[in-house]
Amino acid sequence: MPLDPDAVRAGRLPIPVLTGPTAVGKTALSLDAAERMGAEIISADSRQVYRRMTIGTAKPTAAELDRVPHHFIDELDLGDPFSAGAFARAATQRIRAILERGRLPLVVGGSTLYLHALIHGLADIPDVAPAVRRAIEERLRQQGGEALYAELQRHDPDAAATLDPTKTQRLVRALEVLEATGRPLSSFQQRQPASPFRYQVVVLHRERAELYERINRRVLAMLEAGLLDEVRAILAEGVDPRTNALRTIGYREPIRHLRGDIGYGEMVRQIQRNSRRYAKRQLTWFRREPDWRWVPVGDADRVSLFDLQ
């Protein structure tokens, strides 16, 4: 039975969120849930928002998009800047608009930073000039993540404690804020305002071995569906392979293969391995949230996913 948008808007009911690790099966269940609730889906996926990145992001099909209205799918061109902060601001506006139309929002996706920014609120950090980021990215290329991480440890140990030298995008972000504002990123985060809405989060999960097997099979299916042709077409358009959107699992490995750096079999192995590692990091992050409800995928069609009250 559809829920009352007025009750959600007034804060009496929370906004439902469906998340889980990559390849767990969020899409099919989210469509069913959205249809039952009369909801529109807010996609919390940092790559599905980009046009042309379709196969490698497991984007919903045209038929699936026709079933339920979706937001943040195919809305940006490759190279357009987007961040967790930009998503949280835009998603909050979309949620308000959906409620005003008398419908409900259902947030679906596994991008952890996007979910965190939306659910827990976002620090008001001043914009940073692109030249500052480019300079730090060049230092990263020349000096490596370990050197920049050591610098962050000296100047912002609280921010450094939340990441490691392999989290290069977050590392660059912390250093660019420090350089542009003269203040550590953690000082902004400590005073971040609360989110204007309440959220109820369901985490879908499977047995680890089953999840990893699904990941392995999905990578093979993506390649059979034409992932390499998709990447070739993107590069043929002149898109810089260093573009942030392409520095992600399922794209960076094919780019290396097409450049001749690795063979086909090694590319497959790396995509599968990196996807499994990503799923493990997602699960670790989800476990930090004590109020989130975990539901086995096998039980999801037999229980009410959301007990909104």
N, C-alpha and C positions, 0 to 999 in steps of 0.2 A: 504493500500500500504506500503511495507517495507520501512523503513527509511534508510538513507545513513549512514553506519557505519563510513565512513571517516569524515562526518560532526560532529558526536558525538565525535570521537577521537580528532578532532581538537578543540573541545570546542564550536562549533557553535550551536550544539543541546544538550539538556540535556538528561541524562539517566532516563528512566521512572521508577517510584517506585509505587507499589500498596500495600497499607497497610490498616489497619482497625482492630477493636477489634476481639478477638477470636470468632469464630462461625458466623461471619458476612457473609461469603460466598466468601472469597478471591480465593480459589482454582479454582473453576469453571470459574470465570471471568478471572483469570490470564491465564488459558490455552487458552481461546478464544483470549485474547489480544495477547499472545505470538505467536499464529499461524498466526494472521493477520499481525503482525509486522515482522515475521521471526526471533523471539527472542529466546534466551535461558534464563531459569529462574534461577536467583540467589536467593536461599532461605535464608531469613533473619529470621530464626526460631532457637532459641537457643537449642531446644531439638530434632528436626527432623534430625539433623546432626548425632545423635547417632543411631547405629544399635540396634535392638531389641526393641527400644521404638517406636512402630508403632501405635498401637491402641490408646493409651493414648495421642499421639501427633497429632492425625488426619492427619497422613502422607499421601501424595498422594498415590493412588493405583498403582499397577503395570501397569494397562492400562493407567492411567493418566501420569505416568512417560514415557511411550512409546510414548505418543503424542508429548511431548516437552522435549528436554534435560534439566535436572535439575542439579544444583550444590548445594553442602552442604546437601545432603540427604544420610543417611546411610554411612557416610564417616569415622566415628570415633567409637571406641569401648567404652563401658561404662567405666568410670574411666579415659579416656584420657582427659587431660586438654584442655579447650577451653574457650575463653572469647570474649568480645566485641572487644577488641583490636586485638586479633588473627583473628577474623572474618573480621574486616575491612582491615587488611593487605592482607589476603588471597583473599577476595572478590575483592579488587582492582586489584590484579594480574589476577584473572579469567576474570574480565571485560576487561582488556587489551588484554588478549588472545582471548576472544570472538570477540572483534572488529578486531583483526588482521586476524581472519578467515573470515571476511566479514559478520559477523552476529551481532545481537544486544543483549545487556543484558536487562532483565526486572527483577528488584529486587522486590521480593514478600515476605511479612511476617510482623509479628506484634511484634517482640521482640524490644522494644523501645531502649534499650541501643545499640543493634547492629545497628539499623538504625541511631542513633545519631553518633556513631563512624564512620560509613561509609560516611554519608552525610556531617557532620560538621568537619571531620578531627579528628585526634587522638593525644593526648599528647604522647611524647616520654618518657615513664616511664621505668626505668631500671627493669630488671627481678628481682623477689624476690625469695629467696630460699624457697623451700617447707616447710622446718622446721619452718620458721617464720610464715607462714600461719597456720600450724598445731598448733603451740603454741597459737596463737590468737583464733583459733577455740575452743581450749580447755578452754581458759578463757571465751569465750562466753558461752560454756556449763555450766561452773561453776558459773559465775557471772551474766549472762543474758545480753540481749541487752541494757537495760537501763543503766547499769554500763559502758559498752563500749561506748555507745553513749555520756554519760556525759564526758568521757575521750576525745572523739573526739571533742566535743564542746570546751574543754579547749585548745586543741592543734591545731585544724584546724576548726575554726568556719565557714569558708566559705564552706567547704565540708559538715559539719554537717547541714548547712542550706538547703542542697539539698536532705536530706533524713530524716529518723526517726528511732527509735529503732527497728522497725519491718523489716527494709531493711537490714537483717543480712549479706547477701553476700557483699553488697556494703560497709557496715560498716567494715567488716573484711578487705576488699580491702583497704580502706582508712587508716586503722591502720597499715596494713602490709607495705604499702608504707612509712608511717611515720617512722616506726621502722627500716626498711631496709635502707632508704636513709637519714634519719634525716631531711627530708623536707616534708611539708604538700602536700597532693595530689593536693590540689587546686593550688599550685604554678606551678605544671607541666601543669595543665589544662589551666591556663591563657596564656600559651605560645604555645598552640598546633598549629601545622601547618594546613593550609587549605587543604581541599580535592582536589585531582587532577582533579576531574570531577564536572560538574554541574548536579543537579538532579531535576526532576519535580515529586512531590509527589501527589498522589491521595489517599484520605482517604475514604474508603467505610463505609457507616453507615446505620443503620436502626433505627426505633423507639425503644426506650428503652425497652418497654414491649415485643415487638416482638423479640428483640435480646435476652432478658433473657429467653423467652420461647424456642428459638432455642438452647440456652445453656443447658437448662434443658433436652430437648429432646436428644441432642447429648450425654450427659452423659449417659442416659439410653441406647442409641444405642451402645455406646462404651462397656458398660457392657454386653449387649447382644452379641456383637461381640467377647467377650472373654478377656476383659481387665484383669480380675482377673487371668486367666490362663497365660496371658503374664507376669504379675508381679510375679506369682509363678515361672515361668520358669527362669526369671532373677535371682531371689533369690536362686533358686536351683543350679545355676551355681556358687554360692559363691560370687556374687557381694555384696559388703558392702552396706546395705540400706542407709548408711550415705553418699554414693557417691553423689557428687554435682548434677549430672544429675537426680538422683531419688528424690531429695528434691524439687519436683515441683508438682504442682496441677495435679491430676490424677494418681499419683504414691505414694505420701506420704500417702494419705488417704487409698488406698488399702493395703499398707504395714501395717498400723496401724490395719486395719481390720484383715488381715491374722495373725497378732501377737495376736489377741484376745483383743486388746485395745478398739475397738468400734465394734458395731454390723453392719450388712449389711445396714439397713435402715439409720443409722447415717452416715455411709460412703458415701452413695449416697447423703444425704443432704449436707455433707461437701464439696464434690466435686462440686456440683451444686452451693452452696453458694460461695465457693472460686473462682470458675470460673467467676461468675457474678461480684465479687469484682475485679478480675483481669481485666475484660473488662472495668469496670468503671475507673480503674487506667490508662489503655491504652488510653481511650477517653480523660481523663484529660491531659495526656501527649501530645496527638496529638494537642489539642487546644492551646498549647504553641507556635505552629509553625504558624505564621501569613500568610505565603505564601503557605501553603498546601491547596489543593483544595478538598472540601468535595463533594462527589457524593452519593446520595441515591442509594442503591443497585437496587431498582426498576427502576431507570432511566439508569442504567449502560449499558443496552443492546440497548438503544435508543439514546445515545449520544456518542460522541468520548471521551473516557476516558482521552486521552492525546492530548493536543494541543502543540506539541513539536515545539518550534521555538526559 
